[in-house]
Amino acid sequence: MTKLLLHVCCAPCAVYPTDFLLTRDYDLTLFFYNPNIHPFREFQKRKESVEMFAESHNLPVHIDGQYRLTEFIRVIVFREKSRCSVCQQIRIKETALFARNNGFDAFSTSLLYSRYQNHEEIRQQCMDISKSLGIQFVYHDFRQGWKRGIESSIAQGLYRQSYCGCIYSEQERYDKCLRKKGKDNGKDDRSGYQQ
């Protein structure tokens, strides 16, 4: 049985990937590492929701409970246009390192569940990190369970957020002037993000 570490960005995004992987030959552990989440109260809500989800499914979970906003901003500043790519890279690499250093056979991520992220870019980043760190990456296109995951997360009463997590996505979600500017420029507006 493959000992698999699954990075989870939030409980709703973990639902379908967890269900899927548990029906396969995996010994599954969840991993919460998300330095991007802002503000602190939002970080706490998402962390607690992942803890509740893991407990209700009798799954082991490793939680990085440190609020790392300062570290995240230092990495992102002046790279705002590529922030999603950088953010994904940070979280995927930390997951792979944790997996390699703690006796796991492989890693994966619930980022592959989202319809709002660049799926192919995430898959490629995982493959590149897998190769560079020498730990197996388990790929599945979890988007096929998007609707089922949403319905299940609602039924389980999991905390559901309205933006991706970072300070920039929060602004895109709630700043009406920024949303209008994005639409006027034909920009992909993530303000419809719903988990």
C-alpha positions in Angstrom: 0.0 0.0 0.0 1.4 3.4 -1.0 1.9 5.8 1.9 0.5 9.0 0.4 0.7 12.6 1.8 -2.1 14.8 0.4 -1.7 18.5 0.6 -5.1 20.1 1.3 -5.7 23.8 0.8 -9.0 23.6 2.6 -11.6 21.1 3.8 -14.1 21.5 0.9 -11.3 20.9 -1.7 -10.2 17.8 0.3 -13.6 16.0 0.2 -13.5 14.5 -3.3 -9.8 13.8 -3.5 -9.9 12.1 -0.1 -13.0 10.0 -1.1 -11.3 9.1 -4.4 -8.0 8.1 -2.9 -9.5 6.1 -0.1 -11.1 3.8 -2.7 -7.7 3.1 -4.1 -4.7 1.4 -2.6 -3.4 4.4 -0.5 -2.5 4.8 3.1 -3.6 8.5 3.3 -2.4 11.3 5.5 -3.6 14.9 5.0 -1.2 17.9 5.1 -2.3 21.5 5.8 0.4 24.0 4.7 -1.0 27.2 3.4 1.0 30.3 4.1 -1.0 32.3 1.6 -4.2 32.4 3.6 -5.2 35.9 4.9 -6.5 37.3 7.2 -5.6 35.4 10.4 -9.2 34.6 11.2 -9.7 33.1 7.8 -6.5 31.0 8.3 -7.9 29.8 11.6 -11.3 28.9 10.2 -9.7 26.9 7.3 -7.3 25.1 9.6 -10.0 24.2 12.1 -12.2 22.9 9.3 -9.5 20.6 8.0 -8.9 19.3 11.5 -12.6 18.6 11.9 -12.7 16.9 8.5 -9.7 14.7 9.3 -11.2 13.7 12.6 -14.6 12.9 11.2 -12.9 10.7 8.6 -10.5 9.1 11.1 -7.5 10.3 9.0 -4.1 11.4 10.2 -3.3 15.0 9.5 -0.2 17.2 9.9 -1.1 20.8 10.4 1.3 23.7 10.0 -0.5 26.1 12.3 1.9 29.0 12.0 0.5 32.0 10.4 3.1 32.8 7.7 1.7 36.0 6.1 5.0 37.9 6.3 7.0 35.2 4.7 4.4 34.8 2.0 4.3 38.5 1.2 8.1 38.7 1.0 8.1 36.0 -1.7 5.2 37.4 -3.7 5.8 41.2 -3.6 6.8 42.5 -7.1 5.7 39.1 -8.6 2.0 39.8 -8.2 1.2 38.9 -11.9 2.6 35.4 -11.3 1.5 35.1 -7.7 -0.7 32.0 -8.2 2.2 30.1 -9.8 4.6 31.1 -7.1 2.1 30.3 -4.4 1.4 26.8 -5.8 5.1 26.2 -6.1 5.7 27.1 -2.4 2.9 24.8 -1.1 3.7 21.9 -3.4 7.4 22.0 -2.6 6.8 22.0 1.1 4.5 19.1 0.8 7.0 17.0 -1.2 9.8 17.9 1.2 7.6 16.9 4.2 6.7 13.6 2.4 10.2 12.8 1.6 11.6 13.6 5.0 8.9 11.8 6.9 8.8 8.3 5.3 6.0 8.8 2.8 6.2 7.0 -0.6 4.4 9.8 -2.6 2.5 13.1 -2.5 -0.4 14.8 -4.2 -2.4 17.9 -3.8 -6.1 19.0 -3.6 -5.1 22.0 -5.8 -5.8 19.5 -8.6 -9.5 19.6 -7.6 -10.1 23.3 -8.3 -11.7 24.5 -11.5 -10.3 28.0 -10.8 -6.6 27.1 -10.8 -4.3 26.4 -13.8 -4.6 22.6 -13.6 -1.8 21.8 -16.2 0.6 24.2 -14.5 0.0 22.6 -11.1 0.5 19.1 -12.6 3.7 20.2 -14.2 5.0 21.8 -11.0 4.3 18.6 -9.1 6.1 16.5 -11.7 9.1 18.8 -11.7 9.3 18.9 -7.9 8.9 15.1 -7.8 11.8 14.7 -10.1 14.1 17.2 -8.3 13.4 15.9 -4.8 13.2 12.2 -5.7 9.7 11.4 -4.4 6.8 10.0 -6.4 3.9 12.3 -7.4 0.5 10.7 -7.6 -1.6 12.4 -10.3 -5.4 12.3 -10.6 -7.6 14.9 -12.2 -9.9 15.5 -9.2 -12.0 18.1 -11.1 -14.3 15.3 -12.3 -15.7 15.2 -8.8 -16.2 19.0 -8.5 -20.0 18.9 -8.1 -20.0 15.9 -5.8 -17.3 17.5 -3.6 -19.3 20.7 -3.3 -22.5 18.8 -2.4 -20.7 16.6 0.1 -18.9 19.6 1.8 -22.3 21.3 2.2 -23.9 18.2 3.7 -21.0 17.8 6.1 -21.3 21.4 7.2 -17.7 22.3 6.4 -16.6 25.9 6.4 -16.8 27.2 2.8 -14.8 30.2 1.8 -15.6 32.7 -1.0 -12.0 33.5 -2.2 -8.9 31.5 -2.9 -7.1 32.6 0.2 -4.4 35.3 -0.3 -4.8 39.0 0.3 -4.8 39.6 -3.5 -7.6 37.2 -4.2 -9.6 38.6 -1.3 -9.3 42.1 -2.9 -10.3 40.6 -6.3 -13.4 39.1 -4.7 -14.6 42.1 -2.7 -13.2 45.2 -4.4 -15.9 46.2 -6.9 -13.7 48.7 -8.7 -11.0 46.0 -9.3 -13.6 43.5 -10.4 -15.1 45.9 -12.9 -11.6 46.8 -14.2 -10.8 43.1 -14.7 -14.0 42.5 -16.6 -13.4 45.6 -18.8 -10.0 44.3 -19.7 -11.2 40.8 -20.5 -9.3 39.4 -17.5 -10.2 36.1 -16.0 -12.1 37.3 -12.9 -12.0 34.8 -10.0 -14.6 36.8 -8.1 -17.0 33.9 -8.7 -14.8 31.6 -6.6 -16.9 29.5 -4.4 -15.9 26.4 -2.5 
